[in-house]
Amino acid sequence: MSDEPVLYTNPMSRGRIARWMLEEIGEPYRVEVIDYAVIKSPSYRSVNPMGKVPALRHGDMVVTETAAICAYLADAYPQARLAPPPEDRRRGAYYRWLFFTAGPLEAAVTNRALGFIVPPERERMIGYGHIEHVMSTLETALSLSDYLAGDSFSAADLYVGSQLGFGMMFGTIEKRPAFERYWQRASARPAYKRANDLDDALAARQPLST
């Protein structure tokens, strides 16, 4: 697919993760900044009916949900080597940690931030069970290897690292040594620095509506 990707984003959103992914790929892309004052407008809902960012348009394909955008881009640009090939057994770990973070980790962290505690007798009803189980599971995985899907950086590391970085910054995820080491390694990547600088500059130029 030769069409240039278009990222619909806001510098104060998870769109920063998608921007980082695009910078890792290193191919041309365009950015459409969606102000929160118009994010629920019919024009943007035609792109994402949820009225949320980020969203990605690539030719006639629209992809929403940040983890899905990362996975889609990794497959659309295999030359960037941000995902194990489909025939590689490490693909299982790659999917596992993408979905673990988009599902159990984010749900557990969000619920705790909102003050929602799952009663012990109801933990089987919740996908993540108990937040301590979630954190310990991820901590163990990050203590065993530098990367989550083999011996090189992938879109799974980008997505998991972003969630840990944001969480530790805002105090919703505790700063466990394994988390801090992992995030320090991921955030040292040149593509992360480029993406972060671009979004910081964008935020400074365009004060956001509330």
Backbone as CSV, one residue per row, in Angstrom:
resi,resn,N_x,N_y,N_z,CA_x,CA_y,CA_z,C_x,C_y,C_z
1,MET,0.858,-1.186,0.000,0.000,0.000,0.000,0.896,1.239,0.000
2,SER,0.757,2.076,-1.022,1.679,3.199,-1.193,1.166,4.495,-0.585
3,ASP,-0.112,4.567,-0.194,-0.658,5.807,0.320,0.045,6.205,1.611
4,GLU,0.272,7.492,1.756,0.927,8.018,2.953,-0.026,7.938,4.141
5,PRO,0.382,7.358,5.260,-0.513,7.282,6.417,-0.854,8.674,6.946
6,VAL,-2.057,8.802,7.471,-2.499,10.033,8.111,-2.836,9.703,9.566
7,LEU,-2.180,10.381,10.488,-2.425,10.178,11.911,-3.320,11.286,12.436
8,TYR,-4.469,10.912,12.960,-5.358,11.854,13.648,-5.004,11.780,15.123
9,THR,-4.605,12.911,15.671,-4.035,12.859,17.010,-4.230,14.165,17.741
10,ASN,-3.809,14.176,18.969,-3.729,15.353,19.803,-2.506,15.149,20.676
11,PRO,-1.673,16.167,20.842,-0.428,15.960,21.595,-0.636,15.615,23.062
12,MET,-1.846,15.783,23.564,-2.148,15.408,24.943,-3.048,14.175,24.939
13,SER,-2.560,13.120,24.312,-3.360,11.909,24.188,-2.450,10.716,23.920
14,ARG,-3.068,9.539,23.823,-2.331,8.326,23.459,-1.818,8.400,22.021
15,GLY,-2.210,9.439,21.313,-1.660,9.640,19.980,-0.152,9.748,19.974
16,ARG,0.438,10.102,21.102,1.904,10.142,21.196,2.511,8.766,20.941
17,ILE,1.813,7.734,21.355,2.319,6.381,21.129,2.338,6.071,19.634
18,ALA,1.250,6.412,18.951,1.176,6.165,17.508,2.209,6.999,16.757
19,ARG,2.425,8.229,17.191,3.463,9.069,16.567,4.826,8.401,16.719
20,TRP,5.127,7.887,17.908,6.404,7.202,18.123,6.537,6.024,17.162
21,MET,5.466,5.270,17.006,5.493,4.132,16.091,5.815,4.581,14.668
22,LEU,5.208,5.649,14.232,5.477,6.162,12.884,6.916,6.640,12.748
23,GLU,7.451,7.232,13.788,8.849,7.671,13.739,9.797,6.473,13.702
24,GLU,9.448,5.391,14.387,10.271,4.177,14.319,10.289,3.619,12.900
25,ILE,9.153,3.682,12.222,9.079,3.166,10.855,9.945,3.990,9.912
26,GLY,9.930,5.306,10.099,10.813,6.159,9.317,10.341,6.476,7.914
27,GLU,9.061,6.270,7.632,8.504,6.611,6.323,7.641,7.867,6.453
28,PRO,7.404,8.591,5.336,6.591,9.813,5.409,5.177,9.541,5.922
29,TYR,4.662,10.476,6.680,3.277,10.409,7.155,2.781,11.827,7.398
30,ARG,1.465,11.985,7.459,0.876,13.289,7.751,0.153,13.241,9.093
31,VAL,0.014,14.413,9.686,-0.664,14.522,10.974,-1.839,15.482,10.842
32,GLU,-2.987,15.059,11.345,-4.159,15.920,11.472,-4.437,16.077,12.963
33,VAL,-4.277,17.303,13.471,-4.489,17.549,14.891,-5.979,17.744,15.149
34,ILE,-6.504,16.982,16.078,-7.928,17.061,16.435,-8.045,17.754,17.794
35,ASP,-8.600,18.958,17.787,-8.802,19.686,19.027,-9.925,19.032,19.819
36,TYR,-9.777,19.004,21.129,-10.806,18.376,21.948,-12.151,19.101,21.861
37,ALA,-12.133,20.344,21.430,-13.396,21.088,21.286,-14.258,20.536,20.151
38,VAL,-13.637,19.850,19.187,-14.392,19.345,18.033,-14.249,17.837,17.871
39,ILE,-13.709,17.175,18.877,-13.412,15.751,18.708,-14.673,14.898,18.569
40,LYS,-15.802,15.410,19.065,-17.068,14.679,18.938,-17.887,15.145,17.743
41,SER,-17.295,15.958,16.886,-18.025,16.502,15.744,-18.328,15.403,14.729
42,PRO,-19.395,15.583,13.923,-19.724,14.587,12.897,-18.567,14.332,11.931
43,SER,-17.804,15.387,11.604,-16.721,15.195,10.636,-15.663,14.237,11.167
44,TYR,-15.313,14.376,12.455,-14.312,13.446,12.980,-14.925,12.086,13.305
45,ARG,-16.179,12.063,13.718,-16.817,10.774,13.980,-16.932,9.925,12.712
46,SER,-16.822,10.554,11.549,-16.809,9.774,10.314,-15.504,8.984,10.188
47,VAL,-14.481,9.440,10.901,-13.214,8.703,10.953,-13.259,7.694,12.093
48,ASN,-13.559,8.173,13.294,-13.671,7.302,14.460,-14.994,7.582,15.158
49,PRO,-15.972,6.710,15.013,-17.279,6.950,15.625,-17.227,7.117,17.142
50,MET,-16.145,6.645,17.772,-15.997,6.805,19.214,-15.653,8.239,19.591
51,GLY,-15.209,9.044,18.615,-14.813,10.410,18.927,-13.581,10.466,19.804
52,LYS,-12.615,9.603,19.518,-11.381,9.554,20.299,-10.181,9.527,19.362
53,VAL,-9.038,9.939,19.901,-7.772,9.829,19.183,-6.860,8.884,19.973
54,PRO,-5.907,8.253,19.254,-5.581,8.428,17.849,-6.442,7.561,16.933
55,ALA,-6.361,7.907,15.661,-6.879,7.072,14.579,-5.887,7.183,13.435
56,LEU,-5.843,6.164,12.619,-4.911,6.142,11.489,-5.683,5.832,10.221
57,ARG,-5.477,6.651,9.192,-5.996,6.340,7.863,-4.825,5.981,6.961
58,HIS,-4.936,4.843,6.306,-3.890,4.382,5.396,-4.573,3.889,4.135
59,GLY,-4.601,4.741,3.119,-5.375,4.417,1.934,-6.848,4.376,2.291
60,ASP,-7.515,3.279,1.992,-8.931,3.151,2.333,-9.153,2.439,3.667
61,MET,-8.077,2.229,4.414,-8.168,1.544,5.705,-8.111,2.551,6.839
62,VAL,-9.028,2.446,7.802,-8.992,3.241,9.021,-8.800,2.296,10.194
63,VAL,-7.814,2.597,11.021,-7.525,1.776,12.193,-7.621,2.666,13.425
64,THR,-8.373,2.214,14.420,-8.440,2.898,15.701,-7.878,1.965,16.775
65,GLU,-7.767,2.459,17.978,-7.220,1.754,19.145,-5.690,1.689,18.997
66,THR,-5.021,2.236,19.990,-3.582,2.467,19.870,-2.793,1.187,19.645
67,ALA,-3.104,0.148,20.384,-2.379,-1.113,20.202,-2.598,-1.662,18.800
68,ALA,-3.825,-1.533,18.281,-4.113,-2.003,16.927,-3.346,-1.194,15.892
69,ILE,-3.227,0.108,16.113,-2.458,0.950,15.192,-1.005,0.502,15.165
70,CYS,-0.440,0.238,16.335,0.953,-0.215,16.396,1.125,-1.541,15.665
71,ALA,0.230,-2.493,15.911,0.328,-3.798,15.262,0.135,-3.674,13.752
72,TYR,-0.821,-2.850,13.333,-1.082,-2.668,11.909,0.145,-2.086,11.200
73,LEU,0.720,-1.047,11.777,1.868,-0.398,11.144,3.075,-1.335,11.076
74,ALA,3.263,-2.132,12.120,4.383,-3.079,12.100,4.247,-4.057,10.932
75,ASP,3.023,-4.484,10.643,2.805,-5.414,9.529,2.811,-4.708,8.179
76,ALA,2.326,-3.463,8.156,2.288,-2.725,6.896,3.680,-2.329,6.417
77,TYR,4.627,-2.206,7.358,5.994,-1.808,7.035,6.971,-2.833,7.606
78,PRO,6.989,-4.052,7.064,7.841,-5.103,7.632,9.322,-4.776,7.588
79,GLN,9.719,-3.868,6.686,11.129,-3.511,6.603,11.638,-2.837,7.879
80,ALA,10.733,-2.304,8.686,11.139,-1.671,9.940,11.458,-2.694,11.026
81,ARG,11.075,-3.928,10.817,11.372,-5.035,11.739,10.872,-4.743,13.158
82,LEU,9.622,-4.342,13.239,9.014,-4.033,14.533,8.034,-5.103,14.994
83,ALA,8.041,-6.236,14.300,7.242,-7.386,14.717,7.927,-8.651,14.211
84,PRO,7.874,-9.733,14.977,8.390,-10.997,14.467,7.587,-11.411,13.237
85,PRO,8.213,-12.032,12.251,7.469,-12.491,11.069,6.351,-13.453,11.469
86,PRO,5.306,-13.556,10.647,4.168,-14.416,10.995,4.554,-15.856,11.299
87,GLU,5.587,-16.376,10.635,5.972,-17.772,10.855,6.874,-17.957,12.078
88,ASP,7.299,-16.858,12.697,8.210,-16.904,13.844,7.421,-17.215,15.114
89,ARG,7.880,-18.176,15.891,7.176,-18.554,17.122,7.128,-17.400,18.129
90,ARG,8.039,-16.455,18.016,8.022,-15.314,18.936,6.813,-14.410,18.707
91,ARG,6.106,-14.646,17.611,4.905,-13.871,17.328,3.874,-14.050,18.448
92,GLY,3.864,-15.207,19.081,2.939,-15.452,20.170,3.176,-14.524,21.344
93,ALA,4.439,-14.370,21.738,4.767,-13.458,22.841,4.459,-12.018,22.458
94,TYR,4.712,-11.687,21.223,4.426,-10.340,20.721,2.935,-10.023,20.880
95,TYR,2.065,-10.916,20.429,0.626,-10.698,20.594,0.238,-10.701,22.072
96,ARG,0.814,-11.609,22.801,0.450,-11.731,24.214,0.607,-10.409,24.948
97,TRP,1.757,-9.782,24.805,2.025,-8.593,25.619,1.329,-7.358,25.069
98,LEU,1.096,-7.295,23.768,0.262,-6.211,23.238,-1.139,-6.266,23.848
99,PHE,-1.756,-7.441,23.813,-3.130,-7.574,24.301,-3.189,-7.559,25.822
100,PHE,-2.189,-8.076,26.486,-2.142,-8.012,27.948,-2.157,-6.560,28.420
101,THR,-1.394,-5.723,27.729,-1.291,-4.324,28.137,-2.523,-3.531,27.750
102,ALA,-3.064,-3.786,26.559,-4.278,-3.084,26.141,-5.493,-3.539,26.941
103,GLY,-5.444,-4.761,27.482,-6.571,-5.299,28.225,-6.366,-5.255,29.722
104,PRO,-5.833,-6.313,30.325,-5.714,-6.365,31.783,-4.959,-5.196,32.407
105,LEU,-3.813,-4.815,31.847,-3.037,-3.753,32.483,-3.790,-2.440,32.496
106,GLU,-4.279,-1.992,31.335,-4.956,-0.696,31.300,-6.239,-0.707,32.125
107,ALA,-6.985,-1.795,32.073,-8.223,-1.862,32.855,-7.928,-1.817,34.349
108,ALA,-6.926,-2.565,34.778,-6.596,-2.600,36.200,-6.113,-1.241,36.694
109,VAL,-5.256,-0.604,35.919,-4.722,0.697,36.312,-5.821,1.755,36.334
110,THR,-6.685,1.734,35.324,-7.778,2.708,35.264,-8.739,2.534,36.434
111,ASN,-9.102,1.293,36.721,-10.022,1.054,37.830,-9.441,1.529,39.158
112,ARG,-8.165,1.251,39.367,-7.561,1.699,40.622,-7.518,3.217,40.696
113,ALA,-7.193,3.877,39.573,-7.145,5.343,39.566,-8.512,5.948,39.865
114,LEU,-9.573,5.250,39.470,-10.933,5.727,39.712,-11.461,5.312,41.079
115,GLY,-10.647,4.580,41.842,-11.060,4.167,43.172,-11.932,2.931,43.204
116,PHE,-11.973,2.193,42.082,-12.803,0.994,42.027,-11.985,-0.215,42.444
117,ILE,-12.380,-0.855,43.510,-11.706,-2.049,44.008,-12.619,-3.245,43.767
118,VAL,-12.093,-4.251,43.096,-12.869,-5.447,42.807,-12.987,-6.285,44.080
119,PRO,-14.190,-6.575,44.544,-14.333,-7.453,45.708,-13.707,-8.817,45.414
120,PRO,-13.010,-9.403,46.375,-12.327,-10.682,46.121,-13.222,-11.750,45.513
121,GLU,-14.483,-11.805,45.957,-15.375,-12.838,45.443,-15.842,-12.563,44.020
122,ARG,-15.506,-11.370,43.487,-15.899,-11.009,42.126,-14.725,-10.997,41.148
123,GLU,-13.545,-11.341,41.607,-12.357,-11.240,40.748,-12.451,-12.119,39.512
124,ARG,-13.179,-13.235,39.602,-13.310,-14.108,38.424,-14.130,-13.459,37.323
125,MET,-14.908,-12.433,37.663,-15.720,-11.737,36.662,-14.920,-10.700,35.884
126,ILE,-13.768,-10.313,36.414,-12.951,-9.246,35.835,-11.796,-9.869,35.065
127,GLY,-11.559,-9.384,33.860,-10.513,-9.971,33.021,-9.143,-10.007,33.654
128,TYR,-8.837,-9.006,34.480,-7.500,-8.957,35.073,-7.434,-9.597,36.454
129,GLY,-8.564,-9.912,37.051,-8.561,-10.540,38.366,-8.209,-9.563,39.465
130,HIS,-6.918,-9.421,39.744,-6.430,-8.529,40.798,-5.240,-7.752,40.256
131,ILE,-5.176,-6.472,40.553,-4.125,-5.631,39.977,-2.730,-6.101,40.360
132,GLU,-2.561,-6.646,41.550,-1.236,-7.114,41.943,-0.775,-8.271,41.074
133,HIS,-1.709,-9.124,40.666,-1.356,-10.217,39.765,-0.889,-9.668,38.414
134,VAL,-1.552,-8.632,37.953,-1.183,-8.002,36.685,0.231,-7.441,36.764
135,MET,0.495,-6.658,37.801,1.801,-6.012,37.932,2.919,-7.033,38.129
136,SER,2.669,-8.046,38.924,3.696,-9.054,39.166,3.996,-9.862,37.913
137,THR,2.944,-10.153,37.126,3.144,-10.898,35.882,4.025,-10.122,34.919
138,LEU,3.735,-8.825,34.755,4.542,-8.008,33.852,5.946,-7.803,34.405
139,GLU,6.052,-7.587,35.704,7.367,-7.399,36.322,8.251,-8.623,36.099
140,THR,7.708,-9.807,36.262,8.480,-11.034,36.050,8.969,-11.128,34.610
141,ALA,8.084,-10.837,33.654,8.472,-10.905,32.239,9.592,-9.927,31.924
142,LEU,9.523,-8.723,32.481,10.527,-7.704,32.192,11.833,-7.952,32.935
143,SER,11.804,-8.814,33.926,13.020,-9.165,34.658,13.805,-10.266,33.959
144,LEU,13.165,-10.952,33.029,13.794,-12.099,32.375,14.548,-11.739,31.102
145,SER,14.148,-10.626,30.461,14.736,-10.280,29.170,14.613,-8.781,28.929
146,ASP,15.494,-8.264,28.095,15.424,-6.839,27.760,14.184,-6.514,26.946
147,TYR,13.708,-7.471,26.152,12.569,-7.246,25.266,11.541,-8.347,25.459
148,LEU,10.312,-8.069,25.068,9.213,-8.985,25.348,8.968,-10.028,24.274
149,ALA,9.484,-9.820,23.075,9.224,-10.759,21.979,10.511,-11.072,21.236
150,GLY,11.449,-11.664,21.953,12.721,-11.987,21.330,13.836,-11.111,21.832
151,ASP,14.872,-10.997,21.001,16.066,-10.282,21.443,16.200,-8.901,20.816
152,SER,15.105,-8.371,20.282,15.149,-7.031,19.703,13.853,-6.283,19.993
153,PHE,13.919,-4.972,19.888,12.799,-4.083,20.154,11.687,-4.311,19.133
154,SER,10.444,-4.318,19.607,9.300,-4.502,18.722,8.200,-3.522,19.089
155,ALA,7.129,-3.543,18.299,5.975,-2.698,18.597,5.379,-3.039,19.963
156,ALA,5.527,-4.280,20.404,5.044,-4.643,21.736,5.812,-3.878,22.801
157,ASP,7.116,-3.765,22.651,7.911,-3.000,23.614,7.548,-1.523,23.580
158,LEU,7.298,-1.018,22.394,6.907,0.388,22.261,5.606,0.648,23.008
159,TYR,4.630,-0.238,22.827,3.321,-0.024,23.447,3.372,-0.263,24.961
160,VAL,3.984,-1.360,25.363,4.086,-1.641,26.797,4.917,-0.567,27.487
161,GLY,6.037,-0.195,26.884,6.880,0.837,27.482,6.155,2.160,27.625
162,SER,5.376,2.522,26.615,4.624,3.778,26.678,3.644,3.771,27.841
163,GLN,2.927,2.666,28.010,1.959,2.583,29.093,2.653,2.673,30.450
164,LEU,3.787,2.017,30.586,4.527,2.095,31.842,5.079,3.501,32.060
165,GLY,5.607,4.102,30.999,6.160,5.449,31.131,5.121,6.457,31.561
166,PHE,3.954,6.438,30.887,2.871,7.347,31.262,2.393,7.057,32.684
167,GLY,2.222,5.779,32.995,1.716,5.417,34.312,2.637,5.851,35.431
168,MET,3.938,5.638,35.260,4.885,6.049,36.300,4.976,7.565,36.392
169,MET,4.854,8.253,35.260,4.896,9.713,35.272,3.742,10.294,36.081
170,PHE,2.551,9.722,35.900,1.351,10.262,36.550,1.001,9.561,37.855
171,GLY,1.832,8.628,38.280,1.628,7.994,39.567,0.563,6.925,39.608
172,THR,0.122,6.434,38.445,-0.883,5.376,38.434,-0.251,3.989,38.398
173,ILE,1.046,3.930,38.120,1.813,2.688,38.162,3.031,2.939,39.033
174,GLU,3.257,2.035,39.990,4.391,2.219,40.890,5.714,2.012,40.152
175,LYS,6.736,2.690,40.636,8.046,2.661,39.978,8.869,1.462,40.456
176,ARG,8.506,0.306,39.971,9.273,-0.890,40.282,10.574,-0.868,39.473
177,PRO,11.671,-1.376,40.033,12.948,-1.322,39.312,12.891,-1.913,37.906
178,ALA,12.213,-3.024,37.726,12.138,-3.632,36.392,11.403,-2.723,35.420
179,PHE,10.375,-2.033,35.895,9.636,-1.110,35.043,10.521,0.077,34.662
180,GLU,11.225,0.612,35.630,12.063,1.786,35.360,13.188,1.454,34.397
181,ARG,13.846,0.302,34.570,14.926,-0.086,33.653,14.400,-0.246,32.232
182,TYR,13.248,-0.883,32.117,12.645,-1.125,30.806,12.295,0.188,30.121
183,TRP,11.672,1.100,30.844,11.279,2.372,30.263,12.498,3.227,29.918
184,GLN,13.517,3.219,30.752,14.732,3.977,30.442,15.347,3.505,29.137
185,ARG,15.353,2.195,28.921,15.913,1.644,27.688,15.054,2.036,26.485
186,ALA,13.740,1.922,26.604,12.861,2.248,25.483,12.878,3.740,25.154
187,SER,12.838,4.574,26.177,12.756,6.021,25.961,14.073,6.635,25.506
188,ALA,15.140,5.837,25.491,16.420,6.323,24.968,16.509,6.186,23.448
189,ARG,15.522,5.568,22.837,15.564,5.364,21.400,15.398,6.704,20.668
190,PRO,16.167,6.926,19.608,16.074,8.192,18.873,14.670,8.493,18.358
191,ALA,13.950,7.473,17.906,12.601,7.715,17.381,11.670,8.228,18.474
192,TYR,11.833,7.730,19.695,11.006,8.245,20.798,11.307,9.724,21.030
193,LYS,12.562,10.071,21.028,12.940,11.473,21.268,12.404,12.380,20.160
194,ARG,12.483,11.922,18.918,11.938,12.721,17.820,10.432,12.917,17.978
195,ALA,9.730,11.823,18.248,8.277,11.908,18.390,7.894,12.805,19.555
196,ASN,8.587,12.660,20.658,8.281,13.454,21.845,8.514,14.938,21.578
197,ASP,9.605,15.255,20.901,9.897,16.655,20.578,8.830,17.240,19.658
198,LEU,8.395,16.457,18.676,7.361,16.934,17.750,6.058,17.228,18.480
199,ASP,5.654,16.333,19.365,4.395,16.536,20.077,4.508,17.637,21.129
200,ASP,5.653,17.753,21.758,5.841,18.854,22.716,5.740,20.200,22.008
201,ALA,6.354,20.287,20.828,6.284,21.539,20.066,4.856,21.818,19.614
202,LEU,4.151,20.786,19.225,2.767,20.946,18.796,1.893,21.424,19.953
203,ALA,2.095,20.861,21.115,1.320,21.262,22.289,1.607,22.710,22.656
204,ALA,2.835,23.140,22.517,3.200,24.504,22.863,2.606,25.517,21.900
205,ARG,2.459,25.128,20.621,1.921,26.042,19.617,0.412,26.145,19.659
206,GLN,-0.239,25.079,20.118,-1.693,25.029,20.041,-2.280,24.713,21.414
207,PRO,-2.519,25.751,22.223,-3.177,25.511,23.494,-4.491,24.776,23.273
208,LEU,-4.751,23.787,24.112,-5.885,22.905,23.876,-7.143,23.402,24.583
209,SER,-8.271,23.228,23.913,-9.551,23.548,24.534,-9.928,22.450,25.514
210,THR,-10.759,22.768,26.485,-11.198,21.769,27.447,-12.697,21.549,27.297
